[in-house]
Amino acid sequence: MKKQQVKGRYEEAKGKVKEVSGHVVGNEKLEVEGKLQKNAGKVQADIGDAKKKIKKNS
């Protein structure tokens, strides 16, 4: 697994924790921050996945 994939998955997990925490305590700002962080992490991980796939096929 590439470094970018790991970082992306980590950010995705942190974002999910923030999102759920914000929802539980009723903090809308924290919930939105978590969603944004989760989605950014997913994009980063997907880019890492694509790079790995391209390198594998080369």
C-alpha positions in Angstrom: 0.0 0.0 0.0 1.4 3.4 -1.0 1.9 6.2 1.5 -0.8 8.3 -0.1 -3.3 5.5 0.3 -2.5 5.1 4.0 -2.7 8.9 4.6 -6.0 9.1 2.8 -7.5 6.2 4.8 -6.2 7.8 8.0 -7.8 11.1 7.2 -11.0 9.4 6.2 -11.2 7.6 9.5 -10.4 10.8 11.5 -13.1 12.6 9.5 -15.7 9.9 10.3 -14.9 10.2 14.0 -15.3 14.0 13.9 -18.5 13.6 11.9 -20.1 11.2 14.4 -18.8 13.1 17.4 -20.3 16.3 16.0 -23.6 14.6 15.4 -23.8 13.0 18.9 -23.1 16.3 20.7 -25.1 18.4 18.3 -22.2 20.4 17.0 -23.1 21.1 13.4 -19.8 22.7 12.6 -17.8 19.7 13.8 -20.0 17.4 11.9 -19.5 19.3 8.7 -15.7 19.5 9.3 -15.7 15.8 9.7 -17.6 15.2 6.5 -15.2 17.4 4.6 -12.2 15.7 6.1 -13.6 12.3 5.4 -14.3 13.1 1.8 -10.9 14.7 1.3 -9.3 11.5 2.7 -11.4 9.4 0.4 -10.2 11.4 -2.6 -6.6 11.1 -1.5 -6.9 7.4 -1.0 -8.6 7.0 -4.4 -5.7 8.9 -6.1 -3.3 6.6 -4.4 -5.3 3.5 -5.6 -5.3 4.9 -9.1 -1.5 5.5 -9.1 -0.9 2.0 -7.8 -3.2 0.5 -10.5 -1.4 2.6 -13.3 2.0 1.5 -12.0 0.9 -2.1 -11.9 -0.3 -2.0 -15.5 2.8 -0.3 -16.8 
